[in-house]
Amino acid sequence: MRELENLVERGVILAAQGGVIEAEHLFPNQSEPAQDGIDPQGRLARRAPEDELRLCAQVLDAGVPIETLEAQVLALAVERSRGNLAGAARLLGLSRAQLAYRLKRQHQQEAD
């Protein structure tokens, strides 16, 4: 119980006066910023980090079709993993089967 009290105290001290206590106030030594927050309806929701939002804005501004973008990302992952599909899948956060499916679908689209 004392640990919980200390955690809440730390949050109160680190948060702005009258502000909201966020996860980074409760866990200041956390290596990555929290990616979850509360949405306007009061539910837990994922918040995209600023870097991801900037990247998405750049992609939209560039006008690159999503199929082209996916093909380029898949090719780069395969290149970086030196042709190792399991390694490329790990880079992309996919299973090897998911990556193989996407590559097969891409090649079918190119053939059409």
C-alpha positions in Angstrom: 0.0 0.0 0.0 2.9 2.4 0.8 4.3 1.9 -2.7 1.0 3.0 -4.2 1.0 6.1 -2.0 4.5 6.9 -3.1 3.5 6.5 -6.8 0.5 8.8 -6.4 2.6 11.4 -4.5 5.3 11.3 -7.3 2.5 11.9 -9.9 1.1 14.9 -8.0 4.6 16.4 -7.6 5.6 16.0 -11.2 2.3 17.0 -12.9 1.6 20.6 -13.6 -0.4 22.3 -10.9 -4.0 21.7 -11.7 -3.0 19.5 -14.6 -3.7 15.9 -15.3 -1.4 13.2 -13.9 -0.1 11.2 -16.9 1.8 7.9 -17.0 5.1 9.7 -17.5 4.5 11.5 -14.2 4.0 8.2 -12.4 6.9 6.4 -14.1 9.5 9.2 -14.9 12.3 6.7 -15.6 10.3 4.9 -18.3 12.5 4.5 -21.4 9.6 5.0 -23.9 6.8 7.4 -23.6 3.4 5.9 -22.9 1.4 5.2 -26.1 -1.9 4.9 -24.3 -4.2 7.6 -23.1 -7.8 8.4 -22.5 -10.0 9.3 -25.5 -12.8 11.9 -25.3 -15.3 9.3 -24.2 -13.1 8.3 -21.3 -11.9 5.0 -22.7 -8.3 3.7 -22.9 -7.0 4.4 -26.4 -3.7 4.3 -28.3 -2.0 7.6 -28.9 0.3 7.8 -31.9 3.8 9.2 -31.1 4.6 12.5 -32.8 7.1 10.8 -35.1 4.5 8.5 -36.4 2.0 11.4 -37.0 4.7 13.3 -38.9 5.6 10.3 -41.0 1.9 9.8 -41.9 1.5 13.5 -42.8 4.6 13.3 -45.0 3.2 10.2 -46.8 -0.2 11.9 -47.3 1.5 15.1 -48.5 3.6 13.1 -51.0 0.6 11.6 -52.6 2.1 8.1 -52.7 -0.6 5.4 -53.2 -0.8 3.0 -50.3 -0.1 0.0 -52.6 3.1 1.7 -53.8 4.1 2.6 -50.2 3.5 -1.0 -49.0 5.6 -2.4 -51.9 8.5 -0.1 -51.1 8.4 -0.9 -47.4 8.2 -4.6 -48.0 11.1 -4.4 -50.5 13.2 -2.4 -48.0 12.6 -4.9 -45.2 13.6 -7.8 -47.4 16.7 -5.9 -48.5 17.7 -5.0 -45.0 17.3 -8.6 -43.9 19.4 -9.7 -46.9 16.6 -11.7 -48.3 15.7 -13.5 -45.1 11.9 -13.4 -45.0 11.6 -14.3 -41.4 14.0 -11.4 -40.5 12.0 -9.1 -42.8 8.8 -10.1 -41.1 10.2 -9.4 -37.7 11.3 -5.9 -38.9 7.7 -5.3 -40.0 6.0 -6.8 -36.9 4.4 -9.5 -39.1 4.6 -13.3 -39.1 6.5 -14.9 -41.9 3.2 -16.2 -43.4 1.7 -12.7 -43.3 4.7 -11.3 -45.1 4.7 -14.1 -47.7 0.9 -13.4 -48.3 1.6 -9.7 -48.8 4.5 -10.3 -51.2 2.4 -12.9 -53.2 -0.5 -10.4 -53.4 1.9 -7.7 -54.5 3.4 -9.9 -57.3 -0.2 -10.8 -58.5 -1.1 -7.1 -58.7 2.1 -6.4 -60.7 1.2 -9.2 -63.1 -2.3 -7.8 -63.7 
